[in-house]
Amino acid sequence: MASNPPVRLPLSYVRRTGPTIHLQLQLGGSDALPETGKVRLVNGGRVLEGSARITESDVTGRLLSADIPAGSVDEGRWLVRVAFGADPAETDFTTVAARVLIAAPNPISLLLGKTTPEEVPAERSGQADPNPARRAAAVLGRAADRVLSELPPDKAQASRERIRKTVRRILP
């Protein structure tokens, strides 16, 4: 099995065309790769799989292109797993640093970067606070900061203190 090459941004994209999701990843690295492979999109227990072609040129570098039948694809963040070769084994699939994000009503985006919680620092993990009151207070605080940034600093600080006092009374 070839090693897991890094994914680069300039020529990487995803788009949905009718019943097909087309994924193109610009691959870095210098390991020799076969001309074919398979790509899987994984979301929990759901798996969508398609065949991939790997091409190389001096202009674009290495490109992996795959057409994946969308079926009844659900909203969510889908991990991208790749295996190289004509008939890869189940254990040959590795997760690359890219995800496909599908939102309602079916826009689709490619997210590049770290994919597992272990790779993402805790303060930037994107995990929402499980306490709804603290989440609401955080949203209100960010909105208040945007609005109050227009005021003189002393008035903005006094307003922030009044908002905090009110929120503490309302939220448990």
N, C-alpha and C positions, 0 to 999 in steps of 0.2 A: 504494500500500500504506500502511496506517495504521502509525504508529510502534509500537514495542513497549512497551505499557503495563506498569507494575510490578504485581506480584502482591501482594496484601495478605492477611494471615492470617485475620481473624475469620470469614469465611464460605467459606474455601477448604478443600476436603476431597476425598478419593478413597475409593471403596468398590467392592467387587466384588459383583455380584449375578448369580449363575449364570454365564452365558457373557459377561457384559458388565462392563466397567470404567466406572463413572460418575465423571467428574472435574468438579469445580466450582471455578473460580478467581474470587476477587473481584479485579477489575481496578481499578487506580488510573489516574491520568492524566486529561487533559481532552480529548484528541483525539476527534473524532467517529469512531465505529466502525459498520460495517454490522451488520445483525442476524444474519448467518450467518458461518460460517468453518469451518475444519478444524483438528483437533488430531491430532498424531502423538506416539506414544511411541516413542522410539528407544533401542535398546540394541545397540551395535555395528552389525552388519548387519541386525538384526531391526527391523522397523517395523510398528507397529500404528496404524491411522488410523481416525478417526471424524468425523462431522459435529458442528459446534458451533453453539449458539445464544447470542446475546449479548442480555441484557435489562438494562434500566435502571429504577431506581426511586429515589425520595427516601429510602427506608428502607434499602435494601441497597446502593445504588450500582450499579455495573456488574458483572454476573455472567456469566461464560462457563460454559456447561454443555455437556458432551460425553458421549456414550455411545460407547465404543470396544469393538468385538468383541475379547474376550480371546484367543480361539483357544487355542493351547497356549503360554501366556505362561510364560517362564522366570523363575527367580530373578534378581535383580540390580537395579541402579539404572537406571531408564529416564529419559532426558531428555524434557522436555515441549517440543514445538515447536508453534507456533500460526501460522496464516495467516488473514487476514480476507478476507471476500468469498465470493461463491457458488462460484466456480471458480478458486481461487488457483493461480498458477504454482508450479513447484517452487522457484524462487528467492524466493518470498514467505514461506516458512516461516522463522520466527526462534525461537531458543531462549529461553524465559522462565526466570525465576529460580525454578524449581520442578522437582522430580524425583519420580518415583514409585518407591518402594522395595518390592520384592516379595521376601519371605523364605519359607523352607520352614516348614510346609507351607501356603503361600499366604496368609499375612497380607499386608496391603497398607497402605502409609503414604504420606502426602504430605510431602515435605521441601521447605521453602521456603528460599531464600537463594541464594548464589553457586553457580554450576554448573561453572565451568571451573577447572582448576588455576591459571591466571593470575590469577583473581579471588580465590583463597584464599591467605592468607599461608602461606609454607612451613612455619612452625612449627605451623600448625593445619590442614595439608592433609589429615590423616587417612591419609596414606600410611604403611603399616607399613614398618619397617626391613627391608630385604631379607635381613639376616643373622638366621637363626633363633635363634642363641645369644643375640644382643643382644635380640631380641624376648622370649625366655624370661626373660632377666635383668630386663628392664623389667617384665614381668608379676609376677615374683617380688618385685621391689622394691616395687611398688605394694601388693601383698598384705601384705608384711611391714610396710610403713609403717602400714597400717590396723590390723593386729594390735598392733604395738608402740606405737601411740598411747595405749594403755591403761596402759602402764608409766610409772614415773617417768622423767624425761628422761635421767638418767645411765645407768640400766639399759637404756633403749631404745637409746641411742647405742652402748653396748657390744654389745648384741645385733645391731644393724645391722652393726657392724664384723665380728663373727663370721660373719654371713650372707654379707657381701661376700667375705670371705676364703675361705669354703667354695665359693661360686659360682665364684670365679676359679680354684680348683683343678679344679672339675668341668667347667666350660665352656671350650672352646678359645679 
